[in-house]
Amino acid sequence: MPSATEYIERNRERFLGELVTLLRFPSVSTDPSHVEDVRNCAEWLRDGLAMLTPTRLELIPTAGHPIIYAAWETAQNAPTVLIYGHYDVQPADPLELWETPPFEPSIRNGCIYARGATDNKGQFFAHLKALEALLNSDNRLPLNVKLLLEGEEEIGSMNLRPFLEEHREMLKCDTVLISDTALYQDDLPTLCYGLRGLCYLEVTVRSTATDLHSGVFGGVVDNPILALAHILSGLRDGYGRVTIPGFYDDVVEPTSEERQRLAALPSDVDTTRRELGAPLLFGEVGYSLLERRWLRPTLDVNGIVGGFIGSGAKTVLPAVASAKLSMRLVPNQRVEDIAAKAEAAIRALAPPTVNVEVHHLHGANPVVIPIESLPIQVAARALERTFGRPPVFVREGGTIPVVEWCAELLRVPIVLMGLGLESEGAHAPNEHFHLKNFFRGIQASVEFLREYAYAASSS
């Protein structure tokens, strides 16, 4: 019987072919026209998992897209790992910017190009292939494994938390393994130990019942676009500081040890500026580039609409304008508190000539994971054996709600083992995944599962 490493090597082409098939499903969770595609993707995954003879396998309906649950629970007196991933993807728009069709995977320059390649199909599929390699080399898994794949991560996982709450006993485990973060640099193994939270608001400003002629009524009623611009500009100063009263009350400043750890990472302001195509970088004064990206809270306008934006001219005084507003949160900020403070600040900045509505769309609290936990230390050793060098420990600026929910509801350490790169275009045209990291991910998962089985049983 081949070793797991030999099995992976012998089946590289088949593994890649199966990944191509997975990426062909346009499982766009936000688009009602793709409901059947999302379900077809889930059913294909379920059928593939059935070949690995789990002790339990279900395609569980939700109010939205289905959840896939599988379990291999035959290892006596052994720990249990819960592996999480999501099979839904972002819309592929704008299609004209793709070099090849987003749901016709293309392999070039050592990468596979398709929507979902790195976020998140390629990353979670590596763990599925690791399970297959172990089952076909050792005839068994060295520990108990549970697998949870959802189809709504890209639209806020609105049905996942209720599922976690209802099925806590079924999902009981010793650690959760997630690959939905990034390598800090190519060939540099990375473990993420912190994520910023998110508070997302929509602000609508209305001045009149209908649009008006700007010549007839200009100077008589307020312009909601200008009023909205005034409100938004008052939420942040020119030094990158958010001006919402009480915004920083609960912010935990980074420790000197953490700042030193970040300072040791390779980071260059000029290189980042050039890669982003920015004339100058901007951010909170007094903090480094990585500190601003990972350790500090932010406020940004994600979109703004109002009035006439078609070709040519139309002298209209719009009745309404709106904006989407996001705030990234850090320990110990909380979504509900920041949403209330932001709404109060928005209303205080609004002139009496307009009506303002503030809608809290969604959010998640920040998470910091102790790097001293056994699963993270095991993951570090697994990555070092796979990549040939020790991993770096980083935080990330994005938000993954399931991490907070698993930590809160399951009360176990989380391992964030990123396999993709930030430069691989997640959510953007020409998304891709380096195939060397796909196969490294399979091997790293094998190493982690084996060593965690031993380490947890011996501790």
N, C-alpha and C positions, 0 to 999 in steps of 0.2 A: 504494500500500500504506500503511495507517495506521501511525502511530508506535505504540510500545508503550503510551504513555499514552492515545492515542486508542483503541487496541484494548481496553484495560481499561475505559474509559468506555463504549464501545459494548456491552460484554458484561457489564455489572454485574449485570443481572437474571439472566442465565444462570449466571454465577458463583455468585450467591446461591442460585439454585435447586439447583445441584449441591452446594453446601455443605449445604443442607437435606437432600438425599438421603443424603449421607454421615453426617449426624448421626442419621438415622433408624435406622441399624444399631445394635442394642444389643450392641456388641462388648465385653462385660464379660469380661475375660480370667480373672478369678478364679473365675467361676461355671461349673461343668461343663455346666449346662443351656444355656449360650450358646456352646458350641463352634462350632456351625454358623453362628451369627450372626457370630462373629469371622471365620470363614473367608469367609462371604459378603461381609463388608466388605472383606477383603483382595482378593477376586476382583473386586469392583466397582472398587477402586482400580487394580488391574492392567489391567483392560479400559479404563479411562479413560486410563491412561498409554500404552497401545498406540496411541491416537489421536495421540500426540505423536511417533510414529515414533522411539523410542529405538533405538540400535544394539544394545542388549541389554536384555532384560526377562525376569525370572524371578519366579515365586512359589515360594520355597524352603522346603521342609518342615523343621521342627525337631522335637525331642521334645515340643514344646508347640504354640504357634501359629505360623503361617508368617511368614516374612520376605519383604518385597517388595524386589527390587533392580532398578533401572533405570539405564541409562547412555547418555549422549550423548557419544561420543568421536570427533568429526570435526575438531576444531580443532587444526591443526598448530602446534607450538611455542607452545602456550598452556597456562596453568595448569589445574588440575583442582580443582573444589570438590565436596566430599561433603556433601549435605544429609541431615540425619537428622530423623526424626519418629516418633511412635508413634500407631497407629490404635486401640489398645485404650483402654478407659475404666474408670473406677471404677464400682462398683455405685451405683444411684440411691437406695438406701434413705437415710432414711425417705421413702417415696413420698407420704405424706400432707402433707408440708411443701412439695411442689412446687405452684406456682400453676397450671402447665400440665404435661401428661405429659412426662416426661424424654426420651422418644424420639419425641415428636411436636413438632418444633421450632416455636417461636412467636416472632414478631418483634414487639417493642414497645419503645417509648422508645429507638429507635435501636440496639437490641441483639437478638441472636438467642439465645433461651433453649433449652438442651438439654444433656443430659449429654455431655461431651466438647467443648462449644463452644469453650472456651478451652484445655482440657487434653486433648488437644493437637490435635484435628482442625482447628479453625479456623486455628491458627497454622501448621501444616505445609502446609495446603491453600493458603495464600497463596503459598508458594513454588512449588507446582505450577502455579498460575495465572500466576505470573511467567514460568515457563518457556514456557507456552503463548503469553503475550503476546510474548515475544521471538521465538519461532519463527514467529509469524504477522505480525510486523512487519519483522524482519530476514531472515527465511527460514532463519536459523541461530542457534545460540548463539555468543556471543563467546568462549567458553572451553569446556572439557570439564566435564561435570556428571555426578556419580554420585548416586543417590538410594537411601537405605536407610530403610525404614519397618518397624518391628517391632510385634508384637502382644502384648508381655508386659511393657512398662515398668511398668505399675501393679502387677505382682506380682514385681518385682525383676529383670526382664530375665535370668532364669536361663540362658537359652539364647543370649543375645547375645554374651557374652564368648567362649565357644567358637567362635561363628561368626566373630567378628572375628579371633581367633587363626588360624583355618583359612584365612580368605580375605583375609589381609593384602595379598597382591599384587593381588587383584581390587579392593580398596578403596583402593589407593594414591592419594594426593591431596596437594594443597598446603595445604588448610585444610578445616575442617569447620564448616558453618553449621547452627546449631540455634536454633530458636525455641520454647523451653519454659520461659522465664523471664518476667519481668514488667516493664512500664513502672513506673518509680518513682512517677509520678503521671500523671493523665490529661493528654494533650497534651505530655508531657515525654519525648522519646526517651531510651532507656536502653540501655546496654551493660553486661552483667554480666561481671565479670572474676574472680569467686571464688565457690566453693560450699563449704559445710561438708560434712564427711563424716558417716557414720552408723555407729554400732555398736548393734545391736539384740539384746537378750537376753530370754529367758523364764526366770523364776525360779519354781520350784515347791517348796513347803514341805509336808512330810507329817509327821503326828504319830502316826497309828494306822492300822491296816489298813482300818477302816471308820468311818463316822460313828457317834457315840455319843450317848446320852441325856445332856444337859448337867446334869440333876439327879443322875443316878446316878454319872457319872464326872467331872463338873466339879470341879476342884481336885485331880484325880488325874493327868491328862495335860495337856500344854501345848496351847494353842489355836493352830493354824497361822496363822490370820488375824492374831492379835496378834503372833506371832513374825515373820510376814512384814512387818507394819507396822513393827515394831522394826528389822528389817533395812533396809527402804527409808528410813525416817527417818534412819538413820545414814549414808546415802550423800551427804547434802547438809546444809549448816548453814543457819542463819537469815539469812545474808548473801548467799545465792545461790552460795556456793562449794561445789564438789564435794569431798567429803572422802576420796575413794578415794586411798590412798597412791600417789604417783607420777603422779597423773592429769595434773598440769600440767608434768611434767618437760620435755616436748618442745614445749610451746606457744610459738609465735613471737609476741611482743608486736607490736601494730600500730605502724608507724612514725609519727613525728610528721606526716609528709606525708599519710599515709593518714587519720589522725585529723582533720587539717585538712580534707581532701577530704570526709569524712563530715559534719563540723560545718557545712560550707557548704550541705548539702542541707536543704531545708525539712523540719523535723521538730518536732512538738509533742507533749509528753508528755500534756497534758490532752486534746487532741483524740484521740490514740490510745486513751487510757483510756476516753473516752466511746464511741468507735466499737466498742471491744471489750466494753463493758458491764461493766468491772471496777471494783470500789471503789477499788483502788490497783494500780499496776503493781508488779511484783516482778522483781528481777534482781540480778546480781552488783554489789556496791557498788564504786564507783570508775570505772564505765564508763557511757557515754551509752546512750540507747535504741538507736540504730543499731549501736553497737559491740557491745552485748549480743545483738542480733539476728543480726549478720553475722560478727563477728570473735572472739567468745568461745565456748568450749565449754560445753555444757550437759548436764544429766542430768534426765530426766523419766520419770514413770510414765505409760504410755499406756493401761493398763487393769489392773483387778484383780478377781479373782473368788474366791469361796469361800463355802461354807455355804449357808444358806437365804435366798433373796431374793424368794420369792413373796409373795402377799398373805396377811395374817393372821400368826399366830405359829406357830413350830415350834421347840421348845427342843432344838436339835441342837448337838452339839459336832462341827464338821466334821473330817474326816480330812485334808483337803488344801486348800491355797489357792495361787493362782499370780498372777503379775503379769508384764506386758510392760514392758520397760524400754528406753528409747532414750537414747543419748548422741550429741549432735552434736559433731563433731570439727573442729579447725582445724589449719592447718599448725603443726608437723610431726608431729602425732599420727597413729598408725597403728591400724587396726582391730584387728589381732591382739594388739598390745601392750595396748590399752585393754581389750579383752575379757578378757585374762588378769588384768590388775590388778583389774578390776571383780569377776570371779569370786572372786579371792582375798579381796577386801574383804567380799563377801557371805558367804562361808564363815566369815570371822573374826567377823562380826557375828551369825551364827546361834547360838542357844543349843543346848546339847548335847541338849536334849529333843526336837529335831526332825531330820528328814533333809532335806537341801537338794539340789536338782538345778538346774543352770544350763545352758541350751541357747543356743548362739550361732546366731541365726536368719539374719541377713544383715547386710551392711554395705558401706561404700564409704569410700575415703580422701578427704580434702579436696583441693580443686583451686584453684590460683591461676594465672591466665593473665596473662602480661605485656601490659600495655595498649599497649606500644610496638610490638607486632608489626604487620606490614603489613596483614594482613586486618582487624584491629580498627580501625586507622586509616582504612582504606577504608570499613569499616562506619560509622564515625563520620561521614564525609563524606556517605555515602549517606543516613543518617538525617537529617542536617541539611538536605539538599536536600529531603527528603520532608516533614519536619515544620516546616521554616522556622526551626529553632533548633538549636544544638549539643546533643548528647546528654550526659547525666550518666553517670558510671562508678560502678557500685555492686557490692557483693557481695550474695549472698543466703544466707539461713540454711538453705535446703533442700538436698537431695542429688539429683544426677542421675548415676547410676553411669556412664552411657555417656560422659560428659565425661572422667572419669578414664581409662577404658579407651581412648578414642580418643587422648588425649594420650600414654598409655604405649605403645600398640601401633602407632599410625600415626605418632607423633612429629611432629605438625604443630600449628600454632596453632589454637585453637578460637575461634569467634565465637558468643557467646550474645546473640542479637538478640531480646529479648523484645517481644512485640506485645500481650499481654494485660495485665490489671490484677489486682493481688492481691485487689481487692474484687469480682471477678467470680465468686466462689463455686466455684472448682475443688475437687472432692471433696465439695462441699456441695449441698444442695437449691438449685434455681433457678440453677444454673450458667449463665453467659451470656458473650457476647463482643460488644464494641462493634463494629458493622459499619464505622464509620469507620476503626478500626484494622485490620480485615481488609483493606480496600482500600488503606490506607496501607502495610500489610505487603507487598502485591503490588508496589506501586510501589517501596518501599525495596529489595525483593529484586531487581527489575530494575536499579535504580541500582547496587547492590552488585556484581552479576554483571558488568555492563558495565565499571565502574571497576576492579574487581579484575583483569579480563582485561587492561586497559591497564597498570595499575600493576605487576602481577607480571611482565608481559612486558618492561617498561621497566627493572625494577630489576636 
